[in-house]
Amino acid sequence: MNRDGRPWEQVLASVALGMLALGGSAVAADITLPVKAPYFQPAFDWTGFYIGAHTGFGRGSSSATLSDPAVNTTSNSFSGAIGGVQAGYNFRLPSGVLLGVETDMMFPNYLTSNSVVSSLATPRSDVTEQWDYVGTARGRIGYTGGPWLAYTTGGLAWAGERFLNAPAAGGDEKHIKVQLGWAAGAGLEYAFASHWSLRLEYLYSQFERADVRFASGARYNSTLDLQSLRIGLNRKVDWPGPGNGTPKTSLTDTESDRWEIHGQTTFLPQGYPAFRAPYSGPNSLTPARQVQETWSNSLYLNARLWEGGEVYFNPELLQGFGLNNTVGAGGFPNGEAQKSNFPYPHYNTSRLFLRQTFGFGGEQEDLPGGPAQLAGKADVSRLTLQAGKFSVVDVFDGNSYARDPRKDFMNWSLWSSGAFDYAADKLGLGYGVTAELNQKQWALRSGYFLMDAVSNSNNFDTRVFQRGGYVMELETRYSLLSRPGKLRTIVWLNSAYSGSYRDTLNNAALNLDIARTRIGRVKYGYAINLEQALTDDVGLFGRWSWNNGKTEIMAFTDIDASLSLGASVKGTRWGRPDDVIGLGGAINALSRDHRDFLAAGGLGPLIGDGALNYRRERVLETYYAFALDKQLTLTADYQLITNPAYNADRGPVHVFSGRLHGEF
């Protein structure tokens, strides 16, 4: 036993989970967990079926040849973060020997450079080879000693790859192939609870030589081998009990009060019919009808490290495309349409941060468990510090009725303050530190975040404090006619390496290349965010946001001023208390400098029609979220976008969406 009465095995398991969070990742679903705290290390039965997830680091190498008939050769290595899922079955012999089978899928990081196997060019051809996934089906043999398992593994492997050719004569070509191969490796696994285990595994895979012939006459062949070092988390699944089809124990029971597991999955198809557009530009919604989809899978591993200290880890698999590759409107219609688009699932460590809470005593409140909060009690009067990787809007600009495009409104100018150009990469995530002082009737939050190296970038400017985003928010809590409400006032300032709209326009020699005007500049703005409950089932929300609009958008979207209003209604009155109807609207605007830049043919991160007949962009959105059960919701959504990208010459656009969201 340690000094607070817990056995050392329980303490070590918590530390191990913290180490897993600090190393990498997985995929799955939003799980609310029962809390249990065993005061002994239960025996672990290695025999049985298990499911799990892993993250780690992969490194590969390739030798390639391109001939058309000119010949070019290269040897290339590539590396980056990886993540995936696995499932298997073990059988333990009385001697302690373990025999098993396992299958897994592994995906590359979302950064394109991490998945490029090789790239070759000749005067006639330009070929790129990318890997999208690697799967294996392997046997395992090992030896168990108490909670420990050491094993070797080997078997079949396959890799999904894309071969892209951009011939000089035009007409891009694409081949999609599955390359067969083999995999072998070894690992060490530790069972820290009666159904949970952690593993460290090394795996080597080698694949058959690729031989691709393009219609243009180019021929490309290459080798591929891949090494990976992976940390994994497995959950043993009991066989169903007699007379029913459900497992004997809940898959979401962590068997400890030291950590929780949550998750979500959201599939969101979206499309629109053809609309009027006399002209289009590089960043326009195409006027032809189209349908796209996005799919996100998230796992949340949250662990207590010490008194008041917690670690939060959120790995994700992301797939899909926004309409027109996520360009064409300031108020873009899909909050899940990350500005990087992936035809296959790609892995990302979306959040990884430490949180320390200092209580000042007095009245306490219950904090419900969730993706970003461990369940427990906390002093109402407290100071919370947070540092690591997360989104600015995880901490700032919250709203009970319009915050999460996976559950409520989808349009960017409704679930967030449209003119709040917060620091983030292309996925809306970043690195920072925040402090929150909470009292019963108010909270004060402040934060510093690394700023994008340039506009719409996945790289950050590491000149701390010389460059960065500064945010402060005051949240006041009140009652109106005995109903709760909140008013949040946000001020922010970005010190960034950015270009000026007016400087670009004033120098014709720049040919509208705003990047050539980039120097250190300051951008600032504010937002007012209101939520008000009218009844237990009806709530109103509103946001007003503004920025000075003189420099290019760094991370969010092309909006310099935005007003949004809406309502959320639960279905209690018609006997469906878990259903929700939402109705909201937004009016978005641009500064004079910004609109003049676009009218001249300039491009923003999300908009640019090549010309501009300026009008304010208007958005109307309504949705019905139908609760299939407590964990699964099906949503129908309609949006009307008038003057898309602030252009009265185009549109309106009628956007129809579905959404299947699971929390299990």
N, C-alpha and C positions, 0 to 999 in steps of 0.2 A: 504493500500500500504506500502511496505517496502522502504528502502532508495534508491534502484535502480529502483523504479517505477513498480515493479511487485507486484501483489496482494499476500497476505499472503497465500491464498489457493494454488497458484502455487508453492510458496516456499515450503510449507509443502508437496505437492505431490512429489517434487524432493527429499526431505529428505526421504520420505517413500520409494521411489524407491531405494535410496541408502541403506536403511535398508533391503529391500528385497535382494539386491545383497549381503549384508554382512551376510545374514542368510542362503541362500540355493539355489534353482534351477529349472530345467525343461528340455524341449525337443522341437525341431522343425527344423527350417530352415534358407541362407545368404541374408539378406533383406536390400535393399537400400531404404531409407525413404525420403519422402518429409518432409520439415521442416515447422512447423506452430507454432505460439506462441499466443494462445488466452489470452486476458487480462481480462478474467472473468471466473468464475466457471460455466460452462454450466449445465443446468438441466439434470439429468440422468433418463432415462426411464428404469425402472427395467424389464419391460415386454419384453421378446424376448429370442432368442437363444444365447448361449455364448460358447466359447471354452477357454481353459486355461491350465496352468501347475502349479505344486506345488513342493515344497521341504520341508524338515524338518527332524525330528528325530523320530525314531520308537523304541519301546521297547516291547519285547514279552516274554512269559513264556510258559513252556511246562512241562508236567509230562509224562514219557515214561517207558515202560516195554518191555524187550526182553527176550524171552524164546526159548530154543532150545535143550534139555529140561531144561538146567540150566537157572536160572532166575536172571536177573539184572534189577534194577530200578534206575531212576534218576529224579530229578527236575532241570530244567535248565532255565536260563534267558539269553536273547541276546538283543543286541541293536546296533544302528548305523544310519548313514544318509540314507534318503530315497528320492525318487523323482518320479514324474509321471505326468500324463496328465488327464484332465477332460473335460467334455462337458455336457451341460444341457439346460433346458428351464425354465424360470420364468414367472409367471403371477401375476401381482399386482392388487388387488382389490381396488376400490375407497376408502375403509376404511384405506388403508395402509398395510393391511395384504398381505403377499406374499406367493403364493403356487408354488412349483417347483419340478422338477425331475432332477436327475443328475446321471451320470455314470462316473467312474474313474478307472484308473489302476495305481498301485503303485509298484515300484521296489526297491530292496535292493541296498545298496552300493556295489561297486565292490570287496571290501575286503571279502574274503570267510568267515572269522569269524563272519561277521555281518549277514550272512544268514543261519548259522547252527542253526537249532532249537534244536537238541539234538543229542548226540552221545553216543552209548552204545556198550559194548563188553562183550563177554563170551569166554571161551576157544575155542569154535567152530565158533563164528560169530563176526563180527564187523560192526555195522549198523550206518549210518549217515543219518539224516533227514535234508533237506535244503528247505527253501521256495524260490521260484523264482519270484512270483508276487502275488499281491492281488488285486482283482477287486470288485467293489460294484455297485449296482443299487439302488438308494435311493430316497425317497421323501424328500422335504424340506418344512417347514412352518416357517414363520418369520414375522417380522414387520419392515417397512421402515419408516425412518424419515429423509427426505432430502437425502443427499448422503450416509446415514448409513443404514445398514441392520443387524439385529440380528436374528438368526435363529437356529432351531433345525433340526436334520436330522436322518433318520433311514431307514433300508431296508435290502436287500439281499447282502451277501458277499460270495466270493469264493477265494480260495487260491490254486495256482499251486505249487506242492511240488515234490521233488525227494527223493526216499528212496534207499540208496545204501548199499549193503552188500558185504563185502569181506570175504567169508568163509575161515577158516584155510585150508580146503581141496583144495582151489583154485576155479577159475571160478567166477568172479565178477558178481553180480546180481543187476539189477536196476528196480525199479518200479516208474512210473510217475502217479500221481493221482491229481485230483481236489477235494478239500474238501469244502463242502458247509457250510455256517454259516450265521450270521447276523452282522450288523454294526449299531451303533448309535453314535450320537455326537452333537456338537453345534459349532457355529462360529459367527464371527463378520466381516462384509465386508464394505469397504469404496470405493465409486465411486469418483475417483480423476479427471476424465475427462469424456466427453460425452459418450465414449465407453469403458473405462478402469476402472477396480476396483481391489483393493487389499483385501485379506482376511486372517484371522487367524482362524484356525479350529482345533478342537480336535475330534478324531474319535477312537472309541473302536470297535474291531471286535473279535468275538468268533466263532470257527469252530467245526464241528462234530469230534468225536474221529476217528482217523485213525486206521485202522486194516489191516496190511500188512502181507501176508504169502509168504515167499520165497520158491523157489524150493528145497533149501537145507534143508527145514524143520523148519527153524527159523520163529518165529512169533513175530511181533513188533506192538505195539499199543501206541498211544500218544494223548495228548490233545494239543491244540494250541490256544492262544489268543494273540492279538496284539493291542497295543496302539500307536497312532501317533499324533504328534503336527506339523501342516503343515502351511506354508506360501504359499499363492497362488496368481497368477496373472491371471485375466480373461479379455477377449476381447469380447464385445458384438457384435453380427453379425446381421446386418440389413437384412431384407428380400430383395430378388432381386427386382429391380425396374421394372416398367411396361414394358413388351415387350422384356425383356432380362433376362438372367440367372445369372447376376453378382450382387453382393451386392451393395447397394447404396453408401457405403463408402469403401475405401481400408482397408483391414485388417492390413496392415503394417503402417498405418498412426498413429503415436503416439500422434498427436494433441498437440504437445509441442516441443519446441526447447531445452528442458532441458534433454531429454533422447532419446535414439534410441533402436530399437530392430532389430537384425539381426539373421540369422540362416542358417543352412545347413543340408542336409541329403545325405549320400553317401552309396550306396550299391555296394559291390565289390566282385563278384565271381571270383575265380582263381583256375586253375588246371594245371596238366601236365600229359602226357602219361608216361608209364613205361620207365625206363632208366637202363643202365648197372650199376651194383654195386656188385662186388664179395663179399663184406662184408658191414656191417652197425654197427653203434654204438648207444648209448643212445640219442645223439643229431644229428643224421643223418636225411636227407630227406629220407623217405622210398622209395625204388625203384619201388614199385607198383604204378600204376596210382592213382591219388586222386584229389578230388575237394573240396574246402572249400570256405566259404564266410565270409565277415565281413560287418557290418552295423553300421554306426554311425549317431546319431541325435544330433544336437547341437543348443543351444539357446544362444544368446549374448545380455545381457542387460547392456547398457552403459548409465551412468547418470552424469550430471554436478552437482557438490556439491557446489562449490564456484568459484571465479575467478581463472582459471588455474587448479582447482582441479576436478578430475574425478574418478569415480569408475567403474570397469569393472567386470562383472560376467558372467561366461560361464559354465552353467550346461550341462551335456551330458548324453545320454543313449547309451551304447555301447554293441554290441552283435556280436558273431561270433568267428571264429577260423582262425588263420594263418595256412598255410600248415604245417603239422606235428607238430602242436602246437607251431608254430613260432620258429622252430630250423632247422638247416641244411645248412645255407649259411651265410657267413659274410655279403655280399650284399644281404640281404633278399628281396624277390620280392614284398612284400606288406607293404607299409608304414602305412596302417591302421590296420595291424595285431598286436595289442597291445600284449605285452608279458604275459599278463594275459588273459585267454580265457574264454568266457562266452557263454553257450548254450542258455540263455535267456537274454534280455536286463538288464543291470545293470547300476545303477546311479553313476555318479561321478561329483563332483564340480571340473571341470578341471582347471578353472582359476578364481581367485578372487583377484584383486589387486587395489591399489590406484596409481594414477599418478598425479604428480604436475608439471606444466610447468611454467617456469619463462622466460618471454620475455624480450629481451634487447633493443627493439625498432628498428626503421629502416624499411627496406623492409619486406613486409609480403607475405605469400603464402597461397593458399587454401589447406586445408587438407580434402580429401574426406572421407565421412563416410564409415565405414566398421566394421567387427567383432571386431577389436582391435583399432578403432579410431573413435572418435566423429567428425562429420563434423564441419568445421569452419575455421576461419582464425587464423594464428599464425605468430609471428615474425620469419623470417628466422634465425636470430641469437637468439638462445634460449637454455636453460638448462632444461632437462626433467628428473625427478626422478620418479622411479617406485619401489613399494615394495608390496610383497604378494606372491600368488601362480600363477605361469605361467611356460612356458617352456623356457629354455635357448635360443632355436632357434626361439622363438618369437621375440627376440631382436637382436641376433647375427646370422651370417652366412646366411643372406637373399640373395635372387637372384631372379630377375624378371622372369627367364625362367625355373628354377628348384628349387622349394621350397616346393610345396604343393602336397602331394600324393593324395589328394582329387580332384585335378584339372590337374596336369601335370605328371611328372615322378613318378613311384611307387617304384622303387628300392631304398633301404636305402642308397646305395653308390652313388646315383645320385641326390636325393633331399636334401642331407646333405653332409657335409664333413665326410667321412667314419671313419677317425681316430680321430675325435673329440669326446672324451669320456666325454661328459658333464654330470653334476650331474642331476639325475632324478630318479623318481620311475619307476615301470614297465610299466607305461603308457606314459613315456617320460615327466613327469611334475615334478615340484619341487618348492621350496620356496627360494626367494632371493630378492636382492635389486640391482637396476642398476641406472646408471647416464649416460646421453647422452648430449654432447655439440655439437650443430649443427650449422654449418656455410654454406654459399652458396656452397662452393667447397669441403667441407669435413665435416666429423662427427667423433667424438671420443666417444666410448662407453666403459664402464667398469662395472663389476658386481661381486657380491659375492653371492654364493648359498650354501645352506645346502647340505652336501654330504651324500650319502647312508650309512646306518649303516654298511652294508656288501655288497658284490657284488650282483647285480641283486635283490635288495630288495625294498619293499614298505615302509620301515622305514628309518628315517633320523637320522644322528648323530648330536645331538644338542649341542655338544661342539663347540660353535661358535668361529670361527677364528683358534682354534686348529685343527679342521677338517673343510673342505669346498672346494668349487671349485671357483677359481678366473679366470676371463675372461676379456680380453681387446681386442678391435677391432678398427682399424683405417680404415674408409671408405673415399676414395678419388674419386671425381667426375671429369670427364674430357670429352673432345670431340675429336673424331678421325674422320677426314674427315667430320666434321660437324655432326657427329652422337654421341649420348651420350654413355658413358660407366662408369662403376664403378669398383674399385679395393678395395677389403676388405682384410685386413691382421689381422689375429687373433692369439693371443698367450694365452695359458691357463695353469693352474697349479692346480692339485688336491692334497690336503692333506687328505689321507683316511686311514681307517683301512683295509688294504688289504694284500693279500698274494703274494709271489714271485715265479715265475715259476722256477728259477734256484735253490732257496733254497728247493723247493719241490722235484726237481729231484735229488738233492745232498744227500737227506736223504731217503734211501729206506724204512726205518721203517714207513714213513708217508703214504706209499701205495698210492701216488699221491693225497692225500687229501690236497689240497692247503689251505684249511681253517685253518689248524694247523700251518701255517706259518704267519698268519695275525698279523701284528703290524702296528703302524703308519708309513706310507710310502708316498713318493711324486712321483707323475706322472705328466709329462708335455708334451706339444706338441704345434704345430702351424698349421695354415691353411691359404692358399691363395685362394681367391675366386674372379673370374673375370666374368663380364658380359659386352657384347658389342653389341649395335644395329648396324646392317648393313644397314637396310632400316626401314621403318615404320612397315614392316611386318616380318622381319627376324632378329633374334638375336642369338648370340653365348654365351655359358657359359663354364666355366672350373673351377675345384677345384683341389688343391693339398693339402693333409693333412698328418701329421706324428705325432706319439707319441713315447716315448722312449721304450715302449714294454717290460718292465721288470716286471711289476706287473699286476695282474689280471684286466680284464675289469670290471669297476664298474657299468656302466649304459647303454651304447649304444650297440655296437656290436664288434665282434671279428675281428677288422681291426687295424693294426698298421701303415700302409701307404696306401694311396689311391690317384689315379689320375683319374679324370673324365672330359670328354669333350662332348659337344653336341650342338644341334641347335634347335630352335623353329621357326616354320613358320606359319603365319596366312593365311587363305584361301581367301584373297582378290582377288588374280589373277584368281581364278576359281569361283568367285561370291559368296563365303561363308566367309565373313570377320570375323565371330565369330568362325569359325572352326580353329583348331590348329593341326599341325603335329609336333611331337617331335621325335628326333633321338639322342641317346646318348650312351656312353660307359664308362665303368669304369674298372680299373685294381687295384685289392686289394692285399695287401701283409701282411705277419706276420714277426715279429722280430725273430731272431735266438732262443731266449729263449722260445718264445711263441710256435713256430713250434716244438721244441724239446719236450716240455711239451705235446702237442697234439699227437705227434708221439709215445710217451711212453704210451698213453692211457688216458691222462688227458682230462677234459671237460671244455669248456668255457661256457659263458651264452647262446650262440647260436650254437656252433659247437662242435663236438667231435665224430669222426667215430670209435674210438678204435684203429686206426692205421693211418698212414699218409704217402703217397707218395707225398711230397710237390711240388706244383706248384702254381704260382700266380693265384688267382681267377679272371676270366674275365667275365664281364657282358655287354651284348648288349641289349638295350631297344628301342623300337619304339612304338609310339601310334598315333592314330587319334581320336581327340575329336570332335564329331559332335554335333553342337549346335541345339537342337530341337527347342528351342526358347531362349529368353534372360535369362531365369531362369533355364533351364533344359538342361543338356549335357550328351550325351551317348558316351562312349569311348571304343575303342577296343585297346588292348595292347598286345604286344608280347615281351618276354624276353628270351634270350639265356644265360644260366649260364654254363660256362666251368670251369672245376675243382671246383665244388661246395665244399665249406669248405676247399679249397686249396688242394684238393685230386685228383690227376690225375687218380687214380684207379676207380673213380666214375663219372658218367655223360657222356656227357653233359645233361643238363636238359632244356627242352623246356617248358616255362611257358606261358600259354594263359590266358588272363584276360579280363573281361568286367567291366565297371564302369558306374553307373547311379548316377549323382550328381545333386542335386537340390538346388537352391538359390531362396527363395520366401518369 
